[in-house]
């Protein structure tokens, strides 16, 4: 076991990790439960987090490789406009995929270029949802992008 030091949602955090402990498991060990674990193979996006501002599937990243890194989970995302748009568009149904979509959309919305439907759909394609049909999620993200850009 080794001690891994993280900046987890802006707070210093230390967790004990073996070589096979995933970042997802370390986040859970730190007491945060918003990041979901589903496929554990990097296919569904439910475990998406920002690792030093890069979107990653936390189930695939060894925690030991993250020593000293900044990790932002859904609990660390501050985006009331995105939350309101997702709710207004009916983009939150069962909610299991929502944390991953929120983190992925946050990374997408922080980009420099205005979004169009195809760009947003491609960027969010790594997140699976069985309930919404994706269109409400995309509509919410595009609405937020337009509002943020004025």
Secondary structure as a PSIPRED ss2 file (coil, helix, strand):
# PSIPRED VFORMAT (PSIPRED V4.0)

   1 X C   1.000  0.000  0.000
   2 X E   0.000  0.000  1.000
   3 X E   0.000  0.000  1.000
   4 X E   0.000  0.000  1.000
   5 X E   0.000  0.000  1.000
   6 X E   0.000  0.000  1.000
   7 X E   0.000  0.000  1.000
   8 X E   0.000  0.000  1.000
   9 X C   1.000  0.000  0.000
  10 X C   1.000  0.000  0.000
  11 X E   0.000  0.000  1.000
  12 X E   0.000  0.000  1.000
  13 X E   0.000  0.000  1.000
  14 X E   0.000  0.000  1.000
  15 X E   0.000  0.000  1.000
  16 X E   0.000  0.000  1.000
  17 X E   0.000  0.000  1.000
  18 X C   1.000  0.000  0.000
  19 X C   1.000  0.000  0.000
  20 X C   1.000  0.000  0.000
  21 X C   1.000  0.000  0.000
  22 X E   0.000  0.000  1.000
  23 X H   0.000  1.000  0.000
  24 X H   0.000  1.000  0.000
  25 X H   0.000  1.000  0.000
  26 X H   0.000  1.000  0.000
  27 X H   0.000  1.000  0.000
  28 X H   0.000  1.000  0.000
  29 X H   0.000  1.000  0.000
  30 X C   1.000  0.000  0.000
  31 X C   1.000  0.000  0.000
  32 X C   1.000  0.000  0.000
  33 X C   1.000  0.000  0.000
  34 X C   1.000  0.000  0.000
  35 X C   1.000  0.000  0.000
  36 X C   1.000  0.000  0.000
  37 X C   1.000  0.000  0.000
  38 X C   1.000  0.000  0.000
  39 X C   1.000  0.000  0.000
  40 X C   1.000  0.000  0.000
  41 X C   1.000  0.000  0.000
  42 X C   1.000  0.000  0.000
  43 X C   1.000  0.000  0.000
  44 X C   1.000  0.000  0.000
  45 X C   1.000  0.000  0.000
  46 X C   1.000  0.000  0.000
  47 X C   1.000  0.000  0.000
  48 X E   0.000  0.000  1.000
  49 X E   0.000  0.000  1.000
  50 X E   0.000  0.000  1.000
  51 X E   0.000  0.000  1.000
  52 X C   1.000  0.000  0.000
  53 X C   1.000  0.000  0.000
  54 X E   0.000  0.000  1.000
  55 X E   0.000  0.000  1.000
  56 X E   0.000  0.000  1.000
  57 X E   0.000  0.000  1.000
  58 X C   1.000  0.000  0.000
  59 X C   1.000  0.000  0.000
  60 X C   1.000  0.000  0.000
  61 X C   1.000  0.000  0.000
  62 X E   0.000  0.000  1.000
  63 X H   0.000  1.000  0.000
  64 X H   0.000  1.000  0.000
  65 X H   0.000  1.000  0.000
  66 X H   0.000  1.000  0.000
  67 X C   1.000  0.000  0.000
  68 X C   1.000  0.000  0.000
  69 X C   1.000  0.000  0.000
  70 X E   0.000  0.000  1.000
  71 X E   0.000  0.000  1.000
  72 X E   0.000  0.000  1.000
  73 X C   1.000  0.000  0.000
  74 X H   0.000  1.000  0.000
  75 X H   0.000  1.000  0.000
  76 X H   0.000  1.000  0.000
  77 X C   1.000  0.000  0.000
  78 X C   1.000  0.000  0.000
  79 X C   1.000  0.000  0.000
  80 X H   0.000  1.000  0.000
  81 X H   0.000  1.000  0.000
  82 X H   0.000  1.000  0.000
  83 X H   0.000  1.000  0.000
  84 X H   0.000  1.000  0.000
  85 X H   0.000  1.000  0.000
  86 X H   0.000  1.000  0.000
  87 X H   0.000  1.000  0.000
  88 X H   0.000  1.000  0.000
  89 X C   1.000  0.000  0.000
  90 X C   1.000  0.000  0.000
  91 X C   1.000  0.000  0.000
  92 X C   1.000  0.000  0.000
  93 X C   1.000  0.000  0.000
  94 X C   1.000  0.000  0.000
  95 X C   1.000  0.000  0.000
  96 X C   1.000  0.000  0.000
  97 X C   1.000  0.000  0.000
  98 X H   0.000  1.000  0.000
  99 X H   0.000  1.000  0.000
 100 X H   0.000  1.000  0.000
 101 X H   0.000  1.000  0.000
 102 X H   0.000  1.000  0.000
 103 X H   0.000  1.000  0.000
 104 X H   0.000  1.000  0.000
 105 X H   0.000  1.000  0.000
 106 X H   0.000  1.000  0.000
 107 X H   0.000  1.000  0.000
 108 X H   0.000  1.000  0.000
 109 X H   0.000  1.000  0.000
 110 X C   1.000  0.000  0.000
 111 X C   1.000  0.000  0.000
 112 X C   1.000  0.000  0.000
 113 X C   1.000  0.000  0.000
 114 X C   1.000  0.000  0.000
 115 X C   1.000  0.000  0.000
 116 X C   1.000  0.000  0.000
 117 X H   0.000  1.000  0.000
 118 X H   0.000  1.000  0.000
 119 X H   0.000  1.000  0.000
 120 X H   0.000  1.000  0.000
 121 X H   0.000  1.000  0.000
 122 X H   0.000  1.000  0.000
 123 X H   0.000  1.000  0.000
 124 X C   1.000  0.000  0.000
 125 X C   1.000  0.000  0.000
 126 X C   1.000  0.000  0.000
 127 X C   1.000  0.000  0.000
 128 X C   1.000  0.000  0.000
 129 X C   1.000  0.000  0.000
 130 X C   1.000  0.000  0.000
 131 X C   1.000  0.000  0.000
 132 X C   1.000  0.000  0.000
 133 X C   1.000  0.000  0.000
 134 X C   1.000  0.000  0.000
 135 X H   0.000  1.000  0.000
 136 X H   0.000  1.000  0.000
 137 X H   0.000  1.000  0.000
 138 X H   0.000  1.000  0.000
 139 X H   0.000  1.000  0.000
 140 X H   0.000  1.000  0.000
 141 X H   0.000  1.000  0.000
 142 X H   0.000  1.000  0.000
 143 X H   0.000  1.000  0.000
 144 X H   0.000  1.000  0.000
 145 X H   0.000  1.000  0.000
 146 X H   0.000  1.000  0.000
 147 X H   0.000  1.000  0.000
 148 X H   0.000  1.000  0.000
 149 X H   0.000  1.000  0.000
 150 X C   1.000  0.000  0.000
